Amino acid sequence: MKKAVILAFLTLASVASAQKYAVVEMEDLVRLHPNTSADKKLLESMVKDFEAERDKLRSRVKELGESFEKAAKEYDNPALSDKAKQKAREDATRRREVAIEADRDLQETVRRRQQELSDQEMRMLKRTTDALREEVTAYAKEKGYQAIFAGNVMPFYSKELDVTDDVLKRLGVDPKLRKTLEKTEQPKKK
């Protein structure tokens, strides 16, 4: 029985050692993927448009708030007759409601635009990661790998297993850019 277990273990170990495995740094692949630069520019453009819209709405809210304050001061004018005071009060109340509604509109627009930006960013990231998965799968099949693992989730792996540069070449990206990326993102020592 012991011989059978040892023989089975040795057979399994020899089969496992014949398997080919590799590692890719998905973060580097995403950052250097050709889509990423264009996606970043599109998001920056969307943010710029959103900020312009937000600033316009903020100006309107500020103007309406100032209009309400002016109407409220008019209501407090002791020289007004009761009828004029009532009219000023109604005007101040109406202006206050308009200002509150404009502020609600501002808050809702900001919330909605932030959600749109987040959704757009997620769609772009998904499109890029899906394309990368397809490329990594094609590379694995071509090279005979049984598995390619994401390096960022592994506590340790031998750098000889890293095929990120090979995948970058398949994407038409110079692997030297990865080294440049690593240098610029290194934390500076104090």
C-alpha positions, 0 to 999 in steps of 0.5 A: 500500500505504501509503495502504491501511494509513493508511486502515485505521488511520484507520478503526480509530481512528475506530471505536475513538473511537466506543466508550464506556468507563467505570470503576468502583471495585469496592472502593468498590462492595463496601464500600458494597453493602447486603449488606456491612453485614449480612455484617460483622455476621454474621461478627462474631457468628460470631467472637464465638461462636468466641472463646467456644468457644475460651475454653471449650476453653482453660479445659478444657486449663488445668484438665487441665494443672493436674490432671496437674501435681497428679498428677505432684507426688503421684507425686514424694511420697517418703512413698508406698509402691511400690504407691501410687507405681505407682498415682500414676504411672498416674494422672499418665500418664492425666491427661497423655494426657487433657490432650494430647488436649484440647490437640489438640482445641483446636488442631483446633477453632481451625483448623477454625473459622478455616477456616469463617470464611474460607470464609464470608467468601469466600462472602459476598464472592463473592455480593456481587461476583457481584451487582455484576457483574450490576448493572454489566453491566445498567448498561453495556447500558442506557447503551451502554458496550462495556466498564467497567473496574475502576479499581483495576487501571488505572494512570491514567484520567480521572475523567470515566470513573468511573461508580461513583456511578451504580452506587451509585444503582442499588443504592439507596446514596447516593453521598455515603457514598463521599466519607465513606468516602474521608475516613475512610480517608485516611492521616493526615499527621504 
